[in-house]
Amino acid sequence: MKNLFIYYIAIFAPMVLMIGLSKTDLVGPQLCVELFFFYFLVYRTVIDGIRLSTKNVIPKKDIWKMIIRGYHFKYFRELYLK
């Protein structure tokens, strides 16, 4: 996932989908909160880790470390700007 445009689509599309489903009442509030936590704790960890791994910034075995809060700021430039 070296392409920055594809990365932004991958991180924003699920959030837009969750908001759309909650606005149309297709998803209850409890499920919406559970999906929100899954998005931030699991999905973003994996997506950010894959991006850094494909750019050879971190080894593939260290993708799980992206779940540590604040670890994203260490690689902010590589994740969001390059």
N, C-alpha and C positions, 0 to 999 in steps of 0.2 A: 504494500500500500504506500508506494512512494509518491503518488500523485496527490497533491494537497487538496484538489477539488473533490476527488473521490473520498478522501478522508473526511472532509466537512460534510459531505452527503451522508456518510456512514454514521457520523455522530449526531446529526440533526434530524434525520428522517425518522428514527424511532420516537424521538421526543415530540415531533409534530404529529405523528400517528397517535401517540398516547393522549395528547391534548385534544385532538379531533375526536377520538373515541369517548373521552370524558365529557366533551361539550354536547355530543349527541346522545348521551346517557346510554351508550352501548356497554359501558364499563362502569361498575359501581365504584363508589369512593374507596372502599377498602382494597379492591383489586388495583385501582389506579395508584394508590400509595405503594402497594407491593411491587407493581411494575416499575414505579419510579425508583425504589430502592434497588431493584434488580438492575435497572439501567445504570445507576451510578456505581454500584459496588461490583457488578460482574461484567456487564457489557462494555462499559468504558474502560475498565481495567484491561480486558482482552484486546479491544480495538487499539488503545494507546500502546499496549505492549507489542502488538503485531506491527504497528507502524514503526516503533523504535527498533524492533528486531530486524525488519526488512531494510531499514536504513543503516544497519550495522552499528547502532549506537549502544545497544545492550545485547547480551547473548539471549538466545531463545529460552534458556532455562531460567532467566530472571524476569520473565513476563509477570509472574505472580507478584513480584514486589511492587508493581504499579498500584496495588490495592492500598498501600500505605499512603495515608493522606500527606500531602506535601511533596511526594515524590514526583508528581507531575510538574511542579514548579522548577525542579532541578533540570528538567528537559523541556522547558516551555518553548524555547526557540526552535528546537528540533521538531516538536509536535505541531505547533500552530503557525510558524512563520516560514519554515523552509520547505 
